[in-house]
């Protein structure tokens, strides 16, 4: 069990809800933030808007213990938070680029609240974002903080969970990737996963962001490849499952 920390998770869709519940299960106190009042009410009542094996049980367990709750108030959620995870939506634009409007809005609200307090939580981007998003986050923070020393640290912690097995993937990842400008910040974020057995990849911010994109591209390549092999097997009268298992 990892040492208990207070976390805030911004954005309580699929990624955010799973992230919040799983970190609560690791022993942390987690407050989720979402602008959708109806969603916050449902989550606090343990009514999930989607089906994810194992997630309902985590909500039932940790809502009762007080380790997991949700709010629309940044002031409430960030009070005492040591880490703030960005799990907001980053939809594709018509040109295919990542739309960062929700990231910008979330970071602006975080900066507004944190600038009025002595706390300096680590802002951890978990959203799928274009390479260089940390520079966008840093630029927004610079408007609210006079010097670099006063700004919150920024980290990237890309997620590799799949819908339908997200809880299992969180606790049984192939690797945990954390990027930050300072090694100590990356180590602090990685320490939140104590109890999860997986290799730690601690690197810089841009590398962590690129790892996510390369992983997604590699997965798409593998899916396309096996689909082509399946078509070939069908023409040849060969069992594709046997071929795929033997070739893996």
Secondary structure, 3 states (H helix, E strand, C coil): CCCCCEEEEECCCHHHHHHHHHHHHCCCEEEEECCCHHHHHHHHCCCCCCCCCCHHHHHHHHHHHCCEEEECCHHHHHCCCCEEEECCCCCECCCCCECCHHHHHHHHHHHHHHCCCCCCCEEEECCCCCCCHHHHHHHHHHCCCCCHHHCCCEEECCCCCCCCCHHHHHHCCCEEEEEECCHHHHHHHHHCCCCCCCEEEEECHHHHHHHHHHHHHHHHHHHHHHHHHHHHHHHHCCCHHHHHHHHC
